[in-house]
């Protein structure tokens, strides 16, 4: 190769500067759009998740309509819907989340026998009961609620009365509503008790009888490492039979799906104290508190990006941070919303803020 040929094959300094400038210009044009492209892809992925959850929700509703399951409650919906996701639990997590929050499953208690009340053979919501104990003491709830949550203090000291709950004046056989306070977590917030009055009256199954809240006592441990709750019914009143029913429809103590197999055996009796294990589920989405009353096909909010399992809206429920729990702006300033008609839309939070009456009427309240 001649010297002239070598010179012709080389780039001049000016040419190199031009090429570098072109690269810089292209980078300036396209690099700022890359994060937006990723954000749009995640928003689309999240929307597809919600569509999959909607399909599972409809399947669960169909099974519940046949009588084989109780209707899905907003509280506990995560584990209730899990069996209908085809094993794909990733649909419960928004791609914007590094990890999901864990929530307790929908566990119910079935009470056989009336116990002298006007109602017999009925379900009690254990984990999905509306948590009035976060808002007021038991004495302020009218009509009386049949379940209360109590922190574990001095467990197993002299039985379960008084010292075991750390409640002055709590004892068996008389009205204890005045000594059941607003719930405050104990030394370990993952361990607590449910105390129940199982004499039930009226269409709303409100509590009656002596209101001693000692008919059945259930100790609950939220084992977040094992991703499950552990329930131990440690005391029962023997005038009734009590079963635990998991979100998958399994009845305990028999461990079968046949209610009749449990009619004559009770959790909490000798040999059936447990613990009974129920899986905890994680999700990035919250279901509207109105969900159970929303008719399919309406353009009402069913589910959206949220930091809690339940979106507490409406006059009955303003717990914690409320609308501040919305996970926004996470999708380019918008949140993905699943409506009861099955559609999913990215919406600016202010457009559906339930604190505004017009929004509440249009998107949330099923009665309007």
N, C-alpha and C positions, 0 to 999 in steps of 0.2 A: 504494500500500500504506500503510495506517495505521500509526501507531506501535505500536498494540496487536498488529497482525498481524506486524510485524517482530520484536517481542519474543517472540511465540509461536513463530516459526520458528527462533530461536536456541537453542543449548544453554547450559544453566546450567553454572557451574563444577563443581557437584556431579555433574551428569550426565557431564561430561567425565572427571572422576576415576573414576567408576564404569566407563566404557568402557575407560579405560587400565588399570584394575585387572583387568578381564576379559581383556584382551589379555595382560597379564603372567601371569595364572593359566594361560591356555591355553599360553603359551610354556613355562612351568615344567612343564606336564604333557607336552608333546609333543617339545620340543627334545631332552631327554636320550635319547629313544628313537630319534632319527634316526640317530645313528652306529651303533646296534645294527641298525637296518634295513639300512643300507648294508653292514655286516659280514656279515649273513645273506645278502644278495644276492651278495656276493663268494664266500662259502662255497659257495653253490649253483652259481655259475659255475665255480668250481674243480672241484667234483664232476662237472659236465658235461664239463669238459676231460678228467678222468681216464677217464670212460666212453668218450670219443672215442679216447683213447690205447689203451684196452683193446680196442676194435674193430680198431684198426690193428695191435695186437700179435697178435690172433687171425689176422688176414689174413696177416701175415708168417709166423706159425707154419705156416699152411696151405701157403704157397708153399715154405717150407723143407722141409716134409714131402714135397713132391713131388720134392725133390732139386735144385730150381733155385736155392736159396740155402742157405748154411750157417745153422745155428740161431742165433738172436739171443743174444748174450752180454750180461750185465749191463753190462760195460764196453763202451762204444761203442753202446749201445742207441739213443741219441738220433738219430744219423744213419741207423741201420739201420731205424728205424721211420718216418722222415720221408716216404719215398715213398708210404706207405700212409695218409697223413693227408689226402689230397685237396687238398693245397696249403694247408691251413689250419694254419700253424705256430703261430698264436696259442694253439692248444690245449695247447702245451707250456709255456705261461707262466701261472702263477697270477696272478689279478688283484690280489693283495696285493703283487706284486713290481713295482718300477719298471723293473728290468732283470733279465735272466737270465744265469746263468753259462755260459760257453762250454766245451764239452768236445770232446776229439778223437774222430774217427770210428773205427769198427771196420774197420781195414785189416789184411788178412792177406797172408801170403806163401805161395805154392804152390811146392813144390820137386819138380821132375821128376828122377827118377833116385835111386838109393839112396846113392850115394857110399860104397859098401862097407858100409853099415849094413844092419840087418835090415828096415828099413822104406823104402819108396819111394813117390813120388807122394803127398805129404801137405801139409796146411795147417799153417802156423805162425802163431799169433796175435802180431801185432806190437804193436798199440796196446791190445789187450784182454787181454794176458797178465797173470796175477796179479803185481803188482809186489813180488816178494820183495826187490828191491834197495832198497826203502825200510826194510826190517826187519833185514837181515843182509847180510854180505858173501857173495860167490858161493860161497866155499869151504864155507860152512855149510849150503848147500842140498843136500839129498839126497832122491831122486837128482838129479843135476846138471840145472839148468835150461838150456835151449838158447838163451836170449836174455838179454842184460843191457843195462842202460841206463847210459850214461857221459856225463858232462858234456863239452861241447866246450871244449877248452883248446888254444891254439896250433894252430888248424886249418891243415892243408896245409903243415906244416913237415916236410920230409924224409919224405914219404909219410904213412902213417897210423899207423905204429907208434910206441910210446914217447911221444915228445914230443907227438904229435897228441892223445893222450888225457891227457897229463900223468901217466901211470902208469909208475912205475919198474918195469922188468923185463918189461913187455908186449912180446912179440915173436912172430913167426909160427913155427908148426911145433912148439910144445910146449904143455903144459898151462898155461893162464893163469888158472885159477880162483883161485889165491892172490893175484893182483894186481888182481882186480875187486872194488872196495870197495862199501860201502853208497853209494847214489847221493846225491850232494850237488850241487845246481845250480851251474853255472859262472857267469861274469860275466853272461851272458844266459841266464836260465832257460828261455827259449822256444826255445833251440837246443841240441840234444843228439844223441847217437849211439845206435843199436842195434847191438850186435855179436852175431853169431850163430854157434853151432856147429850145423851142419845134419846131422850124422850122428845119426840117431834110432833108438831101440831100444824095444821093449816096447809094451804097449797104451797106456801113458800118454805115449808119444813122448818119453821123457826123453833127454837128450843123452848121447852116448858118444864113441867115437873118440878123437882126440888132445886134445879140449877146448881147442883154441887160440883159439876164438871169433873167428876171422878168415876164416871161409868166406864170409861176406857182411857188409859194413859199410854201414849206412844212416844218412845224416845227415837229421835231422828239424828243421824250423823251424815253430813254431806262429805263423803270421801272423794275429794276432788282429784286426788292422785289416781285413784282407781276409776274415776269418772262415774260414780254411782252414789245413790243414797242408800243408807242402811236403816231399816225400820225394825224396832223392837217393841211390840205391844207388851208392856210389863205389868199391866193390871187391867182386869175386866170385871164388870158386874155380871154375874152368872145368870141373870134373868134374861139375857139375850145372847145371840150368837153373832160373832163379828168375823168378817172376811176382808182381806185386802185384795184389791183388784188392780193389776198393773195396766199400763197404757196399751199393752199388746193383747189385753183381754184375758190374761191368765189369772185365775183365782187361787188364793192361798188361804188355808194351809195345804190344800190338796195338790197345788201346782198344775191343775188341769184347766181346760176351758169350759168345764161343765159346772155351772152354779150349783146344781142339785148335789153334786159330789161334796159340797162344803156345808150343806144345810145343818148337819149335826156335829160339825167340828169348828172350833173357834180359834183364831189366832189369839195368843195371850193366855191360853189354857196350858196346863203342864205339858211340856214337850213341844209346844208350838210358839214359843216366845220369839224365836228367830235368832239372829236378824234375817230379814227378808231384803233382798237386793233388787234395786231398780235402777237402770242406767240413766245417767245424766246426759243431756244433749247440748251441743254447742251450735250457735248460729250468729249471723250478722244482722238478722232481720227481726222486726217486731210486728206482732199481729194486733190489729185494732181490738180494743176491749169490746166493741160492738159486734165482733165477727159472727158470733153465734146467731145474732138476730138479723144479719144482713141477708137479704134474698139474693140468690144467684142471678146474675144478669144486670144487677144495678151498678151504676158507676159510683160506688162507694169504696173508700180505701179499705182494703183487706190487709195489706202488709206493705212494709217499706223498710229502707235502711234505718236501723235504730240500734241504740245501745242496750236496750232491754228487751226481754221476750214479749212484753205487752206494751202497747202504746196506750197509756192511760188517758183517755179523752172523755169528755162529757161531764155532767154535773156531779156524778157519783164518785169520781176517782181522780184526784190530783195528788199523786204520791211522788216524792223525790223531785228530780229536776224537770219532770214533765216533758214539754216540747223541746227543752234543751238537750234531751237525749237523742234527738235526731242526729244521724251521722251525716252531717252536711256542713259546708260544701265538700263533698267527696267526689262527685262526678261532674267536674267542671262547673261547680256552683249549684248543681242540681242533685236531687235524690231520685232513685228509682222507686216507683210506686206501682204495686199490683192492685188492680181494682177487682171487685167482685164479679165483673163480667169477663174476667180472664185476661184483660189487656194490661200491658205494662207500659209506663210512660215516664220519661225523665222530666221532673217538674221542679221549679224553684220552690223552696220551702215556704216562702211567704204566701204562695198561691193556695196552699192547703193548710195553713196554720189554724188549728182548731180553736185557738183563743179568739178568733174572729167569728162572730155568730154566723155570718153569711157562709163562711167556709165550713163551719160545723154542720150547718143545715145541708149544704150541697154535697160534701164529701164524706161526712162521718156519721152523723146521727141517722140511724136506720128508721126512726119514727117520723122523719120529716122528708 
